[in-house]
């Protein structure tokens, strides 16, 4: 899609602020429970469990895959003016929303 047809950063940020996830709460980001939850949200349950037990994961073969890449319009300009914590919060909300959509549509 052409950049002119994509929402600007301000619109994306406004939309993402509506999303409330525990991962987006910077006051809890260092707790063991939150780190554990992020780990379990990042990987399928069987992989998370195997990694916690110290097992090496063998790669799966898939006949068809999709690789998703995203671009936040004007991200370099915005991040140059924001604190690290604010950028991290934005990215946490953004990726949290992507995770939510993947769960909703049973995609991994």
C-alpha positions in Angstrom: 0.0 0.0 0.0 1.3 3.5 -0.8 2.4 5.6 2.2 -0.2 8.3 1.4 -3.0 5.8 2.0 -1.8 4.5 5.3 -2.8 6.1 8.6 -0.3 8.5 10.1 1.6 7.6 13.3 -0.7 9.8 15.4 -3.8 7.8 14.2 -2.1 4.5 14.9 -1.0 5.7 18.3 -4.6 6.8 19.1 -5.9 3.4 18.0 -3.3 1.5 20.0 -4.0 3.5 23.2 -7.5 2.0 23.2 -5.9 -1.4 23.6 -5.3 -2.4 27.2 -2.9 -5.2 27.8 -0.8 -6.2 30.8 2.3 -6.1 28.6 1.7 -2.4 27.9 1.8 -1.5 31.6 5.4 -0.3 32.2 5.0 -0.4 36.0 4.7 -4.2 35.9 7.2 -4.8 33.1 10.0 -6.1 35.4 7.9 -8.5 37.5 8.5 -12.2 37.1 4.8 -12.9 36.6 4.7 -10.4 33.7 7.9 -11.8 32.1 6.5 -15.3 32.4 3.2 -14.2 30.8 5.0 -12.6 27.9 7.0 -15.7 27.4 3.9 -17.8 27.3 2.1 -15.4 24.9 5.1 -15.3 22.6 5.4 -19.0 22.0 2.8 -21.9 21.6 2.3 -23.7 24.9 4.4 -26.8 23.9 7.3 -24.6 22.9 7.2 -22.4 26.0 7.0 -25.5 28.2 10.0 -27.2 26.4 12.1 -24.0 26.6 11.3 -23.6 30.3 12.5 -27.1 30.9 15.7 -26.4 29.0 15.0 -28.5 26.0 16.2 -27.5 22.5 13.4 -27.0 20.0 13.7 -28.7 16.7 12.3 -26.7 13.7 8.9 -27.6 12.3 8.4 -28.1 8.6 5.4 -26.1 7.2 4.3 -26.4 3.6 3.0 -22.9 3.6 4.0 -19.9 5.7 3.4 -16.2 5.8 6.0 -13.7 6.9 4.5 -10.4 8.2 6.5 -7.2 8.1 5.1 -3.9 9.2 6.0 -0.3 9.0 5.0 2.5 11.3 4.9 5.7 9.2 7.3 8.4 10.5 8.5 6.0 13.3 12.1 7.3 13.0 11.0 10.9 13.5 8.7 10.1 16.3 11.2 7.8 18.2 13.8 10.5 17.9 11.7 12.8 20.0 10.2 10.3 22.5 11.8 8.8 25.6 12.8 5.1 25.4 10.0 4.2 27.8 7.4 5.9 25.6 8.6 4.2 22.5 8.7 0.9 24.3 5.1 1.4 25.5 4.0 2.1 21.9 5.7 -1.0 20.5 4.3 -3.1 23.4 0.8 -1.9 22.6 1.3 -2.4 18.8 2.7 -5.9 19.2 0.1 -6.7 21.9 -2.7 -5.8 19.4 -1.0 -8.0 16.7 -0.9 -10.9 19.2 -4.6 -10.3 20.1 -5.5 -10.4 16.4 -3.5 -13.6 15.9 -5.3 -15.3 18.8 -8.7 -14.0 17.6 -8.1 -15.6 14.1 -6.2 -18.6 15.4 -3.0 -17.7 13.7 0.5 -18.4 14.8 
